């Protein structure tokens, strides 16, 4: 069963932008629900509940946080990109 994935980000954050670019480049967007924490208080509160703070980017994998752009990209590479069937 596929993991439930949510990306918490800010539009104007360079590290968030790096993750979004990676997601777009590897055509992963349909698999990941995106939340800009500056758009809704609900997204910001969900991020706090999952990660304990408001630092972005954070990828929630079945409710468990993966924090930071490098860790997120590594997780995506290992768990989604390298397992894609061409």
PyMOL commands that set and color helices and strands:
alter all, ss='L'
color gray80, all
select helices_A, chain A and resi 14-25+29-31+41-51+69-81
alter helices_A, ss='H'
color red, helices_A
select strands_A, chain A and resi 5-9+32-36+58-61+64-67
alter strands_A, ss='S'
color yellow, strands_A
deselect
rebuild
show_as cartoon
